[in-house]
Amino acid sequence: MKNTRNTTPLISRKTAFMAALGVGLFALAKAIYNEITKYDLRGKVVLITGGSRGLGLAMARVLADKGARIIICARTEEQLESAEMELLGKGAEVLVIQADVTNQQEVNRMVQKAINRFGQLDVLINNAGMMMVGAEDVMEIEEYKKVMDTNLWSALYAIKAAHPQFIEQGEGRIVNICSIGGKIAVPHMLPYSVSKFAMVGLSEGLGSELKKDNIHVTTVIPNLMRTGSPRNIWVKGDHEAEYEWFKLADSMPFLSQDADSAANAVIGALESGTNEVILTQTGKVIVALQGLMPGGVNSILQMVNRFLPRSGNNHDLRKGWQSETKLLNGWMASLTNEAAVKYNEI
């Protein structure tokens, strides 16, 4: 008996070819459109808070190469001078401002200085921030306030100060450097996560409301980043143990990301007008899992927390560099130690 089974393919080769061709043409058209509409940074005035070191300095380097005029602010005069000399060496036009961004009056003066110097302000990058590591049982209300002041309120102060200038110019761009800690609450970093959750909400809300005024907001979600920043975090509880797990995690390529790649991705998102950019595949997976199974992710983090140090009821607050151990001066933390020199964290 003849086999009468239907062997006709569900999709013909011609249909498959045409579909693939259509996808390719769409991708090409999108790439061309993005290139044509790309925001040209040459001659633009860009203010970066926390721009003297770490990711802020990495972004300033990229902007200098693109011909932007740059304002960097920070608290530490020595680091500002070092960053200024490097950027001037690249041929950039630079203004450095020593300021405490947790003080609204100082932020207002900083923005006005920038406008007085250059006559315009085109881009604000809210990058200033602080991290505090330790168990929740030693985190006081004051710690939460301190982190919120640096990570949230400073950004809002800068946005409010820059907004009238953007309205007057008829356009402006804001980039808010948030964190994967603003999408999931990371154990032993609760004040930080609280502040970054708030910053993500602020950034997304502003993005919705300010677009009508031709002010575009980009929300950036990085992972841990190898800039050498662990030296300058704050630590509570079992200082050495807390600092060890954090710094070692920061040195692991599959948990942390290269700062130069991150800086290029952030500036690329600024140029293309992206609403939100998650900088790593790991971050994208974590955010997707959180959306699909938030209870499951929380259960995983509860297990992770069991392996983190006990606080020992130690409420002293120390800087990371004050909590160094022999282990952290060896090869296991070498990537972070090298990055600290490269990104002006020392």
C-alpha positions as CSV (number, residue, x, y, z in Angstrom):
1,M,0.0,0.0,0.0
2,K,1.3,3.4,-1.0
3,N,2.3,5.8,1.8
4,T,-0.1,8.7,1.5
5,R,1.4,10.7,4.4
6,N,1.7,14.4,3.5
7,T,5.3,15.3,3.1
8,T,4.8,18.9,2.0
9,P,7.0,21.2,4.2
10,L,5.0,23.5,6.5
11,I,7.1,26.4,5.2
12,S,8.6,26.4,1.7
13,R,12.2,27.3,1.2
14,K,11.2,30.4,-0.8
15,T,8.9,31.6,2.1
16,A,11.7,31.0,4.6
17,F,14.2,32.8,2.4
18,M,11.8,35.8,2.0
19,A,11.2,35.9,5.7
20,A,14.9,35.9,6.5
21,L,15.5,38.5,3.8
22,G,12.8,40.7,5.4
23,V,14.3,40.4,8.8
24,G,17.7,41.3,7.4
25,L,16.4,44.3,5.5
26,F,14.6,45.5,8.6
27,A,17.7,45.2,10.7
28,L,19.7,47.1,8.1
29,A,17.1,49.8,7.8
30,K,17.0,50.2,11.6
31,A,20.8,50.5,11.7
32,I,20.8,53.1,9.0
33,Y,18.0,55.0,10.7
34,N,19.8,54.9,14.1
35,E,23.0,56.2,12.4
36,I,21.1,59.1,10.7
37,T,19.3,60.1,13.8
38,K,22.2,59.5,16.2
39,Y,22.7,62.4,18.7
40,D,25.9,64.2,17.7
41,L,28.0,64.8,20.8
42,R,30.6,67.0,19.1
43,G,30.5,70.4,20.8
44,K,27.7,69.3,23.2
45,V,28.1,70.3,26.9
46,V,27.9,67.3,29.2
47,L,27.9,67.4,33.0
48,I,28.9,64.2,34.8
49,T,28.4,63.9,38.5
50,G,31.0,61.8,40.2
51,G,33.1,62.2,37.1
52,S,36.6,62.2,38.6
53,R,36.9,58.4,39.0
54,G,35.3,55.0,38.1
55,L,32.6,54.8,35.5
56,G,32.2,58.6,35.5
57,L,35.9,59.0,34.4
58,A,35.5,56.2,31.9
59,M,32.5,58.0,30.3
60,A,34.3,61.3,30.3
61,R,37.1,59.7,28.3
62,V,34.7,58.4,25.7
63,L,33.0,61.8,25.5
64,A,36.4,63.5,25.1
65,D,37.1,61.3,22.1
66,K,33.7,62.3,20.6
67,G,34.5,66.0,21.0
68,A,32.1,66.9,23.8
69,R,32.8,69.7,26.2
70,I,32.8,68.2,29.7
71,I,32.1,69.2,33.2
72,I,33.0,66.8,36.0
73,C,32.2,67.3,39.6
74,A,33.4,65.4,42.7
75,R,34.2,66.0,46.4
76,T,37.9,65.2,46.3
77,E,40.1,67.9,44.8
78,E,43.1,65.7,44.2
79,Q,41.1,63.2,42.1
80,L,39.5,66.1,40.2
81,E,42.9,67.5,39.3
82,S,44.1,64.1,38.1
83,A,41.1,63.6,35.9
84,E,41.3,67.1,34.5
85,M,44.9,66.7,33.5
86,E,44.1,63.5,31.7
87,L,41.1,64.9,29.8
88,L,43.0,68.0,28.8
89,G,45.7,65.8,27.5
90,K,43.0,64.3,25.2
91,G,42.3,67.8,23.9
92,A,39.0,68.1,25.6
93,E,37.5,71.3,26.9
94,V,37.0,70.6,30.6
95,L,35.5,72.3,33.6
96,V,36.0,70.7,37.0
97,I,33.8,71.7,40.0
98,Q,34.4,70.6,43.5
99,A,30.9,70.0,45.0
100,D,28.9,67.9,47.4
101,V,26.0,66.7,45.4
102,T,24.0,65.9,48.5
103,N,23.7,69.6,49.1
104,Q,21.0,71.2,46.9
105,Q,22.5,74.7,47.0
106,E,25.9,73.4,45.9
107,V,24.2,71.4,43.0
108,N,22.4,74.6,41.9
109,R,25.7,76.5,41.9
110,M,27.4,73.7,40.0
111,V,24.8,73.7,37.2
112,Q,24.9,77.5,37.0
113,K,28.7,77.5,36.8
114,A,28.5,75.1,33.9
115,I,25.9,77.3,32.1
116,N,27.9,80.5,32.8
117,R,31.1,78.9,31.3
118,F,29.7,77.3,28.2
119,G,26.4,79.2,27.7
120,Q,24.4,75.9,27.4
121,L,23.9,72.5,29.0
122,D,23.0,69.7,26.7
123,V,23.4,66.5,28.7
124,L,23.3,65.6,32.4
125,I,24.7,62.3,33.5
126,N,23.8,61.4,37.1
127,N,26.6,59.0,38.0
128,A,27.5,60.0,41.6
129,G,26.8,57.3,44.1
130,M,27.9,55.4,47.1
131,M,27.7,51.8,48.3
132,M,27.3,50.4,51.8
133,V,27.9,46.7,52.5
134,G,26.8,44.9,55.6
135,A,24.0,43.0,57.2
136,E,20.7,44.8,57.8
137,D,20.8,44.4,61.6
138,V,23.7,46.9,61.8
139,M,22.2,49.4,59.3
140,E,20.7,52.3,61.1
141,I,18.2,54.8,59.8
142,E,21.0,57.3,59.3
143,E,22.8,54.9,56.9
144,Y,19.7,54.7,54.8
145,K,19.4,58.5,54.7
146,K,23.1,58.8,53.8
147,V,22.9,56.5,50.9
148,M,19.6,58.0,49.7
149,D,21.1,61.5,49.8
150,T,23.9,60.4,47.5
151,N,22.2,58.0,45.2
152,L,18.7,59.5,44.8
153,W,18.4,63.1,46.1
154,S,21.6,64.2,44.4
155,A,20.2,63.1,41.0
156,L,16.9,64.8,41.6
157,Y,18.7,68.0,42.7
158,A,20.7,68.0,39.5
159,I,17.7,67.3,37.3
160,K,15.7,70.1,38.9
161,A,18.6,72.5,38.4
162,A,19.2,71.5,34.8
163,H,15.5,71.3,33.8
164,P,14.9,75.1,33.2
165,Q,17.9,75.3,30.9
166,F,16.7,72.3,28.9
167,I,13.3,73.9,28.6
168,E,14.8,77.2,27.4
169,Q,17.0,75.4,24.8
170,G,14.1,73.3,23.6
171,E,15.8,70.0,24.3
172,G,18.0,68.1,26.7
173,R,19.2,64.6,27.6
174,I,19.4,63.0,31.0
175,V,21.3,59.7,31.7
176,N,20.7,58.1,35.1
177,I,23.2,55.5,36.2
178,C,21.1,53.1,38.3
179,S,21.9,49.5,39.1
180,I,20.9,45.9,38.9
181,G,20.4,46.5,42.6
182,G,17.5,48.7,41.6
183,K,15.8,45.7,40.0
184,I,16.5,43.1,42.6
185,A,17.2,43.6,46.3
186,V,20.8,42.4,46.9
187,P,21.5,40.9,50.4
188,H,23.9,42.9,52.6
189,M,23.4,45.9,50.4
190,L,19.9,46.9,51.4
191,P,20.3,50.7,51.8
192,Y,21.9,50.7,48.3
193,S,19.1,48.6,46.8
194,V,16.4,50.8,48.3
195,S,18.1,53.9,46.9
196,K,18.5,52.4,43.4
197,F,14.9,51.1,43.3
198,A,13.8,54.6,44.0
199,M,16.2,56.0,41.3
200,V,14.9,53.5,38.7
201,G,11.3,54.7,39.5
202,L,12.4,58.4,39.3
203,S,14.2,57.8,36.0
204,E,11.3,55.8,34.4
205,G,8.7,58.3,35.5
206,L,10.7,61.3,34.3
207,G,11.2,59.6,31.0
208,S,7.5,59.4,30.5
209,E,6.8,63.0,31.6
210,L,9.6,64.9,30.1
211,K,9.6,63.5,26.5
212,K,6.8,66.0,25.6
213,D,9.3,68.8,26.2
214,N,12.0,67.1,24.0
215,I,13.9,66.0,27.1
216,H,15.0,62.4,26.7
217,V,15.8,60.2,29.8
218,T,17.9,57.1,29.6
219,T,17.9,54.6,32.5
220,V,21.1,52.6,32.8
221,I,21.2,49.2,34.6
222,P,24.8,48.1,35.2
223,N,26.1,45.1,37.2
224,L,29.1,45.2,39.5
225,M,31.8,47.0,37.5
226,R,35.5,46.6,37.6
227,T,36.6,50.2,38.4
228,G,38.4,49.5,41.7
229,S,35.5,51.1,43.5
230,P,35.5,48.6,46.5
231,R,38.3,50.7,48.0
232,N,35.8,53.5,48.5
233,I,32.7,51.7,49.6
234,W,31.5,51.8,53.2
235,V,31.5,48.6,55.3
236,K,29.6,47.7,58.5
237,G,29.5,44.5,60.6
238,D,32.3,42.0,60.1
239,H,34.4,44.4,58.1
240,E,37.0,42.1,56.7
241,A,34.6,39.3,55.8
242,E,32.1,41.7,54.2
243,Y,34.8,43.4,52.2
244,E,36.3,40.1,51.1
245,W,33.1,38.7,49.5
246,F,32.3,42.0,47.9
247,K,35.8,42.7,46.4
248,L,36.2,39.1,45.2
249,A,32.8,39.3,43.5
250,D,33.9,42.5,41.9
251,S,37.0,40.8,40.5
252,M,35.1,37.9,38.9
253,P,34.4,38.5,35.1
254,F,31.1,36.6,35.1
255,L,29.8,38.7,38.0
256,S,31.3,42.1,37.1
257,Q,31.8,43.9,33.9
258,D,34.6,45.8,32.2
259,A,34.2,49.6,32.8
260,D,35.4,50.7,29.4
261,S,32.8,48.5,27.6
262,A,30.2,49.8,30.0
263,A,31.1,53.4,29.3
264,N,30.9,52.9,25.6
265,A,27.5,51.2,26.0
266,V,26.2,54.0,28.1
267,I,27.3,56.7,25.7
268,G,26.0,54.6,22.8
269,A,22.6,54.6,24.5
270,L,22.8,58.3,25.0
271,E,23.5,58.8,21.3
272,S,20.7,56.5,20.1
273,G,18.1,57.8,22.6
274,T,17.5,54.5,24.3
275,N,14.9,54.5,27.1
276,E,16.6,51.8,29.2
277,V,19.8,49.8,28.7
278,I,20.7,46.8,30.8
279,L,24.5,46.5,30.2
280,T,25.1,42.8,30.6
281,Q,23.5,39.5,29.5
282,T,23.6,38.4,33.1
283,G,21.6,41.5,34.1
284,K,19.1,40.8,31.3
285,V,18.6,37.3,32.5
286,I,18.2,38.4,36.2
287,V,15.6,41.0,35.3
288,A,13.7,38.5,33.1
289,L,13.7,35.9,35.9
290,Q,12.5,38.5,38.4
291,G,9.6,39.3,36.1
292,L,8.7,35.7,35.4
293,M,9.2,34.3,38.9
294,P,9.8,37.0,41.6
295,G,9.2,34.5,44.4
296,G,11.7,32.1,43.0
297,V,14.4,34.8,42.7
298,N,13.7,35.9,46.3
299,S,14.1,32.3,47.5
300,I,17.5,32.1,45.7
301,L,18.6,35.3,47.4
302,Q,17.5,34.0,50.8
303,M,19.8,31.0,50.3
304,V,22.6,33.2,49.2
305,N,22.2,35.3,52.3
306,R,22.9,32.3,54.5
307,F,26.4,32.2,53.2
308,L,27.1,35.9,53.9
309,P,28.9,37.0,57.0
310,R,27.2,37.5,60.4
311,S,27.4,41.1,61.6
312,G,28.6,40.3,65.1
313,N,26.6,43.4,66.2
314,N,29.5,45.6,65.1
315,H,28.1,49.0,64.2
316,D,31.4,50.7,63.3
317,L,31.5,52.2,59.8
318,R,34.7,51.8,57.8
319,K,35.9,52.5,54.3
320,G,36.8,49.5,52.1
321,W,40.5,50.3,52.0
322,Q,40.5,50.1,55.9
323,S,39.2,46.5,55.7
324,E,41.8,45.0,53.3
325,T,43.1,41.4,54.0
326,K,46.1,39.5,52.7
327,L,43.8,37.5,50.4
328,L,42.6,40.7,48.7
329,N,46.2,41.7,47.9
330,G,46.8,38.5,45.9
331,W,45.8,37.3,42.4
332,M,42.2,36.6,43.3
333,A,41.4,40.4,43.5
334,S,44.0,41.4,40.9
335,L,41.5,42.7,38.4
336,T,40.0,45.1,40.9
337,N,43.4,46.2,42.2
338,E,44.5,47.0,38.6
339,A,41.3,48.8,37.9
340,A,41.7,51.0,40.9
341,V,44.8,52.5,39.3
342,K,43.3,52.8,35.9
343,Y,40.1,54.5,37.0
344,N,41.6,56.9,39.6
345,E,40.1,55.2,42.6
346,I,43.3,55.4,44.7
